[in-house]
Amino acid sequence: QVQLVESGGGLVQPGGSLRLSCAASGNIFSINIMDWYRQAPGKQRELVARITSSGNTVYTDSVKGRFTISRDNAKNTVYLQMNSLKPEDTAVYFCNADLWELGSPLKNYWGQGTQVTDSS
């Protein structure tokens, strides 16, 4: 029933911007933590940004000052504003969430990913 769907990826030039969205749908009672991960070919998946239910945020060092994570609890959606993009930002970006479905314990879900490609 629960699905996470990412959108907003694409091709950009170095220094460009993109805004990723991840919408959670289904019989959701509440969402705890929402994350953005990324994985480049041949590299480990890494946490890019995290936002808690209280709005606290954490970023990996390489994106600090360039990326901003935010959430809209009413829409069960998390965003990642990506500015000043660099070639090393090229990766598949995945949404991840810890959430409660109605009448169920906490569960973790992954989206299917959206490709971000930055190159000249």
N, C-alpha and C positions, 0 to 999 in steps of 0.2 A: 504493500500500500504506500509506504513512504518512499519518495524519490527525491533526489537532489539533482538539479539540472543546471549546468553552467552555461553561460553565454557571454559574448563580448570579445572573444579572442579573434585574432586575425594577424595580418601582415602589417608591420610598421617599420619606419625608418628609425635609425638610432636617434635618440632624443625625443621621439614621439611619445604619445600617450594612448592608453587604452583603459577602459573601465570594464572589469569583469563583474558579472552577477551570478549568484547561485541562489535559486529558489527551491525551498523545501516544500513539498506538498504531501498530502495524506492526512491521516487522522492524528495530527500532532497536538499534544497538550502543551508542551513547552520545549524550547531549545536552550540547552545549557551553553556549551562552547561551540563556536564556529571557527573553522580554520581554512586557510588556503595553503596548499602544498604545491610544489612543482617538481617535475622530473624531466631532465634533459636526457637525450639518448646516451646510453653508456654510463650514466651517473645515478647516484642514489636519489631517491625521493627525499626532498627536504621541506621542512616547515618554513613557509614564507612569512605568514602573519597569523595571529590568533586574536580573537576577541571573545571576552567572557560575557556572561549574562549581565554583568554590571557595567559593561562598556570598557573595561580595561583592555589594553592592547599590548601585544608583543610582536616584534619584528626581528627577522634575521638581520645581521649586521649589514649585509650587502644591499639591502633595500631601504634601510633607514633614511629618512629624509626624502625619499622618492615615491614610496608606496604608502597608501593609507587604507586601512581596513575599517569598515563600518557595517552596521546592521540595522535592519528595520524589523523590529520584533512583530509588529502587526502584520507584516507581509511574509514573515519567516524567510527573510532574504538577507544574504551577506554580500557585500561589495568589496572589490579591490580596485582602487584607483591607482593606476600605474603611470607615473610620469618619468620623464628623462630616461626612457628605456635604452638599455644597452644590449649589444649582441649576446652577452652572457645571460640575459633574462630569457632567452629563447628556451621554451620548454612547454610541456603539457601542464596546465594548471588544473589542480583538482580541488574541489570543495569537500570539506569533511565536517560533520556535525555530530555532536552528542545530544540526543534528544529523547524525550518521553512521548511515546504514543499513549493515547488514552487507555488507562488501565494496565499499562505495561511498565516494566523496569527500564532504566536508562539503556539506550542502544546507540551504537555508532554506525554512521552511514557515510558512504563515499559517492560523489558524483562520478560521471564518466570522463570528465576532463574536457578542456578546451585548449586548442593550440594557440600559443603566442609565438610569433616569429619576428625577430628583430635583426635585420641585416641590411647592409648597403649594397 
